[in-house]
């Protein structure tokens, strides 16, 4: 984030910007400051705080948390008198649509400040698209120069032959052409797959403002002279759409903008005024605070703590409506003390009273809490799968194997070509892989172990490693385990001994295990020294001695015995003797 932009925003709101103070204390709110230079400060914002993704919203949060500036969780709005009507055809195309007007935005006094504002606005949109919007699938944002538009607005569907001038272009293009030729159209065309008609937003002159979630119209482009804005947000997830709208409005409000509501008539005929900038009230009992934090806080301490997080303590009172005996942590018992806390609606991360308690803890300061052990006793029963995974780990560790953990990302060359294994299921490929080595989710773990041994080939032998972890089959997670031993004198007999020990330890009757030789070039095994392992007629894994030709593909020149097992299949087919 830019020092000069943050300083300008804080000054406009009657505060000062101290980069050294931010460096020292901002981590207390959960934002790690990675570094600072003359021009900018680098701040890591965790995914649970999308309300901190812009200069403006970060500055607002910092004024409350660092400076003790009292922030109202509600921002007053008024009716713009502008309507947006959604056609019924949008129900199956892009059903959730909201809008807002923001007037009188101060975008800066100099050309440099105005350029910074526009760039910051664009960056904020893209960050929201990636996070809340899930790359525009859940929600997408359009920001327009209101002075170029003629309200009221309509949202309709049009065929692919419909044309308009898209952003960054100087001639009309049909929607089909945009999806195949325009950079943004090509990037997000997959969101429009299998559609016969497409959503567009029109003004009263039938000029296209936006083709969501792809591109805006050129004539609505925000410029250095823009002071009044129209914001549209469309998508499939109502929570994500509302959060994006609120955060864009909040950022513009920080620059002096006045937020006005738009009358939106949905595809179903329901009418609502958007945005709703009123706070949300949450009820939290003393009991919940004490059980989680291990300490008692008075009303004044809660009020000051939640104020630092942008909220407000509305009331502390006795509970008059609730249960007589709490069965869940968040239950409100009649007669106990509760706190009514108002939090900003744009804090979409707050979904449960426990989230409020976390904010109280952050505002109070973890460093100020007493250094005592919690008295809360939690009883839990492990999942059967967790119990099985623990037993597999214990068995493999008893064989003097060292556990490793590798990436679930791989590629077809490593997973299939080098190992001679066929695909177990439909591969899950990455849409935008960063490197050619990480283009898909792995289906087996053994190739990852062979890569690990190759990376450590300069170390002395023997090297014995195993991993139990996640693979992805048909776009669903599954669990497999594998081991690989680079050592002299191992071979097939050692691999079978390892497999027998593992199966015995997890409760299998070895007499029920069937061993079947692998075919030539079926997997990474040396001819005649590989075997498939069956229980009740179903293959649960493979073991053997790695073919030197396969080992060579991984850069290995030593004997390797290994095994690769389907842990989910083992859990189904081998009864747990303990549970």
C-alpha positions in Angstrom: 0.0 0.0 0.0 1.2 3.5 -0.8 2.4 5.7 2.0 1.3 8.8 0.3 -2.2 7.5 -0.4 -2.6 6.3 3.2 -1.4 9.6 4.5 -3.8 11.5 2.3 -6.8 9.4 3.4 -6.0 9.7 7.1 -5.5 13.5 6.8 -8.8 13.9 5.0 -10.4 12.1 8.0 -8.6 14.2 10.7 -6.0 11.5 11.6 -2.3 11.1 11.1 -0.4 8.2 9.3 2.6 6.9 11.1 4.2 4.1 9.1 6.5 3.0 12.0 3.5 2.7 14.3 1.8 0.5 11.7 4.9 -1.6 11.4 5.0 -2.2 15.1 1.4 -2.6 16.0 -0.8 -3.5 13.0 0.0 -7.2 13.4 -2.1 -7.1 16.6 -5.2 -6.8 14.4 -4.2 -9.9 12.4 -2.4 -8.1 9.6 1.2 -9.0 9.3 3.4 -6.1 8.0 5.9 -7.8 5.7 8.1 -4.7 5.1 8.2 -1.0 4.3 10.2 1.2 1.9 10.1 4.9 1.0 7.1 4.5 -1.2 5.0 1.7 0.2 4.2 -0.6 3.1 3.5 -4.3 2.5 0.7 -5.8 4.5 -0.6 -9.3 4.5 -4.3 -9.5 4.8 -5.8 -12.8 5.8 -8.8 -14.2 3.8 -11.2 -13.7 6.7 -10.8 -9.9 6.6 -11.8 -8.8 3.1 -12.9 -5.5 4.6 -9.2 -4.6 4.8 -8.3 -5.0 1.1 -8.2 -1.3 0.1 -6.3 1.7 1.2 -9.5 3.4 2.4 -10.9 0.5 4.4 -7.5 -0.3 5.9 -7.1 3.3 6.9 -10.5 3.3 8.6 -9.8 0.1 10.5 -6.4 1.5 11.6 -7.9 4.7 12.9 -10.2 2.6 15.2 -7.7 0.0 16.3 -4.5 2.0 16.6 -5.8 5.5 17.4 -8.9 4.7 19.3 -11.1 6.7 16.9 -14.7 5.9 17.5 -16.3 4.5 14.3 -20.0 4.2 13.8 -20.9 0.7 12.6 -23.7 2.3 10.6 -23.4 4.7 7.6 -26.4 6.8 6.9 -27.8 6.6 3.4 -30.7 8.3 1.5 -32.9 7.3 -1.4 -31.4 8.3 -4.7 -34.7 8.1 -6.5 -33.0 5.8 -9.1 -34.5 2.4 -9.9 -32.9 -0.7 -11.3 -35.3 -3.3 -12.8 -34.2 -6.9 -13.3 -35.9 -9.0 -16.1 -37.3 -12.4 -15.2 -34.9 -14.0 -17.7 -32.0 -13.3 -15.3 -33.2 -16.1 -12.9 -31.2 -18.7 -14.7 -28.4 -16.4 -16.1 -27.2 -14.2 -13.2 -30.0 -13.8 -10.7 -28.6 -11.6 -7.8 -28.1 -8.0 -8.7 -27.6 -5.0 -6.4 -26.7 -1.3 -7.0 -25.7 1.9 -5.3 -25.0 5.6 -5.9 -22.1 7.4 -4.3 -21.9 11.2 -4.9 -19.3 13.8 -4.1 -16.2 11.6 -3.9 -12.9 13.5 -3.3 -10.5 11.7 -5.6 -7.5 14.0 -4.9 -6.2 17.5 -5.5 -3.3 16.7 -7.8 -3.0 14.7 -11.0 -0.8 12.2 -9.1 -3.4 11.8 -6.4 -6.2 11.3 -8.9 -4.1 8.6 -10.7 -3.5 6.9 -7.4 -7.2 7.0 -6.6 -8.2 5.3 -9.9 -5.5 2.7 -9.6 -6.5 2.0 -6.0 -10.1 1.7 -7.0 -9.2 -0.8 -9.8 -7.0 -2.8 -7.5 -9.7 -3.0 -4.8 -12.2 -4.4 -7.4 -9.8 -7.1 -8.5 -9.0 -8.1 -5.0 -12.7 -8.5 -4.2 -13.2 -10.4 -7.4 -10.5 -12.9 -6.4 -11.5 -13.2 -2.8 -15.2 -12.8 -2.2 -16.1 -13.2 -5.9 -14.2 -16.4 -6.4 -12.7 -15.0 -9.7 -16.1 -13.4 -10.5 -18.1 -16.6 -10.3 -19.8 -15.7 -7.0 -19.9 -11.9 -7.6 -18.5 -9.3 -10.0 -18.4 -5.5 -9.6 -19.0 -2.7 -12.1 -18.0 0.9 -11.2 -19.3 3.6 -13.5 -19.2 7.4 -14.0 -22.8 8.4 -13.1 -22.6 11.6 -15.2 -22.4 9.6 -18.4 -25.6 7.6 -17.6 -29.3 8.2 -17.9 -31.2 6.4 -15.1 -33.3 4.4 -14.5 -31.5 1.2 -15.3 -32.6 -2.2 -16.6 -31.0 -5.6 -16.6 -32.0 -7.9 -19.4 -30.6 -10.8 -21.5 -29.5 -10.5 -25.1 -28.2 -12.9 -27.7 -24.5 -13.2 -28.5 -25.0 -11.1 -31.7 -25.8 -8.0 -29.6 -23.0 -5.4 -29.8 -21.6 -2.4 -27.9 -18.3 -0.7 -27.3 -16.5 -2.5 -24.4 -13.9 -1.0 -22.1 -10.5 -0.2 -23.6 -11.9 -0.5 -27.2 -12.9 2.1 -29.8 -15.3 0.1 -31.9 -18.4 -2.0 -31.3 -18.0 -5.7 -30.7 -20.6 -8.4 -30.4 -20.8 -10.4 -27.2 -19.6 -13.4 -29.1 -16.6 -11.4 -30.3 -15.9 -10.1 -26.8 -15.8 -13.6 -25.4 -13.4 -14.8 -28.1 -11.2 -11.8 -28.7 -11.3 -9.2 -25.9 -8.7 -10.0 -23.2 -11.2 -10.0 -20.4 -13.7 -11.9 -22.5 -11.2 -14.7 -23.1 -10.2 -14.8 -19.5 -13.7 -15.1 -18.1 -15.5 -16.8 -21.0 -15.8 -20.0 -19.0 -18.3 -18.3 -16.8 -20.6 -17.9 -19.8 -20.4 -21.5 -21.0 -23.6 -23.2 -22.2 -25.5 -19.9 -22.3 -27.8 -18.9 -25.1 -28.4 -15.4 -23.8 -26.2 -13.1 -21.8 -26.9 -10.4 -19.1 -26.4 -6.7 -19.8 -27.3 -3.6 -17.8 -28.9 -0.7 -19.8 -29.8 2.9 -19.0 -32.9 4.7 -20.2 -31.2 5.4 -23.6 -30.6 1.7 -24.0 -26.8 2.2 -23.8 -25.0 -0.8 -22.3 -23.3 0.0 -19.0 -22.0 -3.4 -18.3 -21.9 -7.0 -19.6 -21.4 -8.8 -16.2 -19.3 -10.5 -15.2 -17.0 -9.8 -18.2 -16.6 -6.1 -19.1 -18.1 -2.6 -18.7 -19.1 -0.3 -21.5 -16.4 2.1 -22.7 -18.6 5.2 -22.2 -19.0 4.7 -18.5 -15.3 4.6 -17.7 -14.2 6.4 -14.5 -11.9 9.3 -15.2 -10.0 11.9 -13.2 -13.1 14.2 -13.3 -15.5 11.6 -11.9 -17.1 12.6 -8.6 -20.4 10.7 -8.7 -20.5 6.9 -9.2 -22.9 4.1 -10.0 -21.9 0.7 -8.7 -23.5 -2.6 -9.8 -22.7 -6.0 -8.3 -24.1 -9.1 -9.8 -23.6 -12.8 -9.2 -24.9 -16.1 -7.8 -24.1 -15.7 -4.1 -26.1 -13.1 -2.2 -23.7 -12.8 0.7 -20.7 -12.3 -1.6 -22.7 -9.8 -3.8 -23.8 -7.7 -0.8 -20.3 -7.7 0.8 -18.7 -6.5 -2.4 -21.2 -3.7 -2.8 -20.8 -2.6 0.8 -17.0 -2.5 0.7 -16.8 -0.5 -2.5 -19.3 2.0 -1.1 -17.4 2.1 2.2 -14.1 2.9 0.4 -15.7 5.7 -1.5 -17.4 7.0 1.6 -14.0 7.3 3.2 -13.2 9.8 0.5 -16.2 12.0 1.5 -18.7 10.3 -0.7 -22.4 10.3 0.2 -24.0 6.9 -0.3 -27.5 6.7 -1.8 -29.7 3.7 -2.2 -31.1 2.2 -5.5 -34.5 0.7 -5.7 -33.9 -2.8 -7.1 -36.8 -4.9 -8.4 -35.5 -8.4 -8.7 -36.3 -11.1 -11.3 -38.9 -12.4 -8.9 -40.6 -9.1 -8.5 -39.4 -8.5 -5.0 -38.3 -4.9 -4.3 -35.4 -4.0 -2.0 -33.3 -0.9 -1.4 -29.6 -1.4 -1.7 -27.1 -0.9 -0.2 -28.1 -1.5 3.4 -25.4 0.1 5.5 -27.2 -0.4 8.8 -25.3 -2.3 11.5 -26.1 -5.9 12.6 -26.7 -6.6 16.2 -25.2 -9.7 17.9 -26.1 -11.2 21.3 -23.2 -12.6 23.3 -23.4 -14.0 26.8 -20.9 -13.5 29.6 -20.7 -17.2 29.9 -19.5 -17.6 26.3 -16.8 -14.9 26.7 -15.6 -16.4 30.0 -15.5 -19.9 28.6 -13.5 -19.0 25.5 -11.2 -16.3 26.9 -10.9 -17.8 30.4 -11.5 -14.4 32.1 -14.3 -12.1 33.1 -14.7 -8.7 31.3 -16.9 -5.9 32.5 -19.1 -3.8 30.2 -16.6 -1.0 29.9 -13.8 -3.4 28.9 -16.1 -5.0 26.3 -17.2 -1.6 25.0 -13.6 -0.3 24.5 -12.4 -3.6 23.0 -15.2 -3.8 20.5 -14.9 -0.1 19.6 -11.3 -0.8 18.5 -12.7 -3.3 16.0 -15.2 -0.8 14.6 -18.3 -2.0 16.6 -20.4 -0.6 19.4 -21.7 -2.0 22.7 -25.5 -1.3 22.5 -26.5 -2.7 25.9 -25.6 -5.1 28.7 -28.6 -6.7 30.2 -30.2 -9.8 31.7 -31.5 -12.4 29.2 -35.3 -12.6 29.2 -35.8 -14.8 26.1 -33.9 -18.1 25.7 -33.5 -21.5 27.1 -33.5 -22.5 30.8 -30.4 -24.6 30.4 -27.7 -24.1 27.7 -26.9 -27.1 25.6 -24.6 -25.2 23.1 -22.0 -22.7 23.7 -23.9 -19.8 22.1 -27.2 -20.5 23.8 -28.6 -17.6 25.9 -29.9 -18.8 29.2 -32.8 -16.9 30.8 -31.5 -14.8 33.7 -27.8 -14.7 32.7 -26.0 -11.5 31.5 -25.7 -10.8 27.8 -24.2 -8.0 25.7 -25.8 -6.6 22.6 -23.1 -5.6 20.2 -23.6 -3.8 16.9 -21.0 -4.6 14.2 -20.8 -3.2 10.6 -22.7 -5.1 8.0 -19.6 -5.0 5.8 -17.8 -7.3 8.3 -19.0 -10.4 6.4 -16.5 -12.5 8.3 -18.7 -12.3 11.5 -21.2 -15.2 11.3 -21.4 -16.4 14.8 -21.2 -15.1 18.4 -17.8 -16.8 18.7 -16.6 -14.4 16.0 -17.6 -11.5 18.2 -15.7 -13.0 21.1 -12.6 -13.2 18.9 -13.0 -9.5 18.0 -13.3 -8.7 21.7 -10.1 -10.6 22.3 -8.2 -8.8 19.5 -9.5 -5.4 20.7 -8.6 -6.1 24.3 -5.2 -7.3 23.3 -3.9 -10.9 23.6 -0.9 -9.4 25.3 -3.1 -8.1 28.1 -4.7 -11.4 28.9 -3.6 -13.3 32.0 -1.2 -16.1 31.4 -3.3 -19.0 32.7 -4.5 -22.3 31.5 -8.1 -22.5 30.3 -10.4 -24.4 32.6 -12.6 -25.4 29.6 -12.8 -29.2 29.2 -13.5 -30.4 25.7 -14.6 -34.0 25.1 -14.3 -35.3 21.6 -14.5 -38.6 19.8 -12.0 -39.0 17.0 -13.4 -39.7 13.6 -12.9 -43.3 12.4 -10.8 -42.0 9.5 -8.5 -40.1 11.9 -8.1 -43.2 14.0 -7.1 -45.2 10.9 -4.7 -42.6 9.8 -3.0 -42.6 13.2 -2.6 -46.3 13.2 -1.1 -46.2 9.6 1.4 -43.6 10.8 2.3 -45.6 13.9 2.8 -48.7 11.8 5.0 -47.1 9.2 7.0 -45.2 11.9 7.7 -48.6 13.6 9.4 -49.7 10.4 11.9 -46.9 10.8 10.3 -44.7 8.1 10.4 -40.9 8.4 7.2 -39.1 7.7 7.2 -36.4 5.0 4.7 -34.0 3.6 4.7 -32.8 0.0 2.5 -30.7 -2.3 -0.7 -32.1 -3.6 0.2 -30.4 -6.9 1.9 -32.4 -9.6 1.9 -32.9 -13.4 1.0 -35.7 -15.8 4.7 -36.5 -16.6 5.5 -37.3 -13.0 2.2 -38.9 -12.2 1.7 -41.1 -15.3 4.5 -41.0 -17.9 7.5 -41.5 -15.7 5.8 -44.1 -13.4 3.9 -45.9 -16.2 0.7 -45.8 -14.2 -2.6 -45.1 -15.8 -4.9 -42.5 -14.4 -7.1 -43.7 -11.6 -9.9 -41.3 -12.4 -10.6 -38.0 -14.2 -7.7 -35.7 -13.6 -8.3 -32.3 -11.8 -6.3 -29.7 -13.7 -5.4 -26.2 -12.7 -6.9 -23.4 -14.9 -4.0 -21.1 -14.3 -0.9 -23.1 -13.3 2.0 -21.1 -12.0 4.6 -23.5 -13.4 4.7 -26.5 -15.8 5.6 -28.7 -12.8 2.3 -28.0 -11.0 -0.5 -28.4 -13.5 -2.8 -30.9 -11.8 -3.8 -32.4 -8.5 -1.9 -35.6 -7.8 -3.6 -39.0 -7.9 -0.8 -41.0 -6.2 1.7 -40.2 -3.5 4.6 -42.4 -4.5 5.8 -40.1 -7.3 6.1 -37.3 -4.8 8.4 -39.5 -2.6 10.6 -40.4 -5.6 11.0 -36.7 -6.3 11.9 -36.2 -2.6 14.6 -39.0 -2.8 15.9 -37.4 -5.9 16.2 -34.0 -4.3 18.1 -35.7 -1.4 20.3 -38.0 -3.4 23.5 -36.3 -2.1 22.7 -37.6 1.4 23.9 -40.9 2.7 21.9 -44.1 2.4 19.6 -45.6 3.6 16.8 -43.1 3.1 13.4 -44.3 4.3 10.4 -42.0 3.9 6.6 -42.3 3.9 3.6 -40.0 3.5 -0.1 -40.3 4.2 -2.0 -37.5 2.5 -4.6 -36.2 0.2 -5.0 -37.0 -3.5 -7.8 -35.8 -5.8 -9.9 -38.2 -7.9 -12.8 -37.0 -10.1 -12.5 -33.6 -8.3 -13.0 -35.2 -4.9 -10.4 -35.6 -2.1 -9.2 -39.1 -1.2 -6.5 -40.4 1.1 -3.5 -42.6 0.1 -0.3 -43.6 1.8 3.1 -44.5 0.3 6.6 -45.4 1.3 9.9 -45.5 -0.5 13.2 -46.8 0.7 16.5 -46.1 -1.1 18.8 -48.7 0.3 21.0 -51.6 -0.7 19.7 -55.1 -0.1 16.0 -54.2 0.0 14.1 -55.4 -3.0 10.7 -57.1 -3.4 11.0 -59.2 -0.2 11.5 -56.1 1.9 8.5 -54.3 0.2 6.3 -57.3 0.9 7.5 -57.5 4.5 6.6 -53.8 4.9 3.2 -54.3 3.4 2.5 -57.3 5.6 3.5 -55.5 8.7 1.2 -52.5 7.8 -1.8 -54.7 7.1 -1.2 -56.8 10.3 -1.0 -53.6 12.4 -4.3 -52.3 11.1 -6.1 -55.5 11.8 -6.1 -57.4 8.6 -6.1 -61.2 8.5 -3.1 -61.9 6.3 -4.7 -65.2 5.1 -7.4 -63.0 3.4 -4.8 -60.9 1.5 -4.3 -61.8 -2.2 -1.0 -61.0 -3.9 -1.1 -60.8 -7.7 1.9 -60.0 -10.0 1.8 -56.9 -12.0 2.0 -57.0 -15.8 5.0 -55.8 -17.7 5.3 -52.0 -17.6 2.2 -51.9 -15.3 3.4 -49.3 -12.9 7.0 -48.4 -11.8 7.9 -51.9 -10.9 10.8 -54.1 -12.2 9.5 -57.0 -14.2 8.6 -59.9 -11.9 9.2 -57.8 -8.8 5.9 -56.0 -8.4 2.6 -57.0 -6.9 -1.0 -55.8 -6.5 -2.6 -56.3 -3.1 -6.3 -57.3 -3.0 -8.8 -57.6 -0.1 -12.3 -59.0 -0.9 -11.5 -58.8 -4.6 -10.7 -55.1 -4.5 -7.2 -53.7 -5.1 -6.0 -51.7 -2.1 -2.4 -51.0 -3.2 0.7 -52.0 -5.0 4.3 -52.9 -3.8 7.6 -53.8 -5.3 11.0 -52.9 -6.4 11.3 -49.8 -8.6 12.5 -50.4 -12.1 15.9 -48.7 -12.7 14.5 -47.2 -15.9 11.7 -45.5 -13.8 14.2 -44.5 -11.1 16.4 -42.9 -13.8 13.5 -40.7 -15.0 13.6 -39.2 -11.5 17.4 -38.9 -11.5 17.9 -41.8 -9.1 20.7 -44.5 -9.4 20.1 -46.6 -6.3 17.8 -49.6 -5.5 14.4 -48.6 -4.2 11.6 -50.7 -2.7 8.2 -49.0 -2.3 4.5 -49.3 -1.8 1.4 -47.2 -2.6 -1.9 -47.9 -0.8 -5.5 -46.6 -1.0 -6.3 -45.8 2.7 -10.0 -45.1 2.0 -10.3 -48.6 0.5 -8.5 -50.1 3.5 -10.9 -48.3 5.9 -13.9 -49.8 4.0 -12.6 -53.4 3.6 -10.7 -54.1 6.8 -12.7 -53.8 10.0 -11.1 -51.8 12.8 -10.5 -54.3 15.7 -10.7 -51.4 18.2 -13.7 -49.3 17.3 
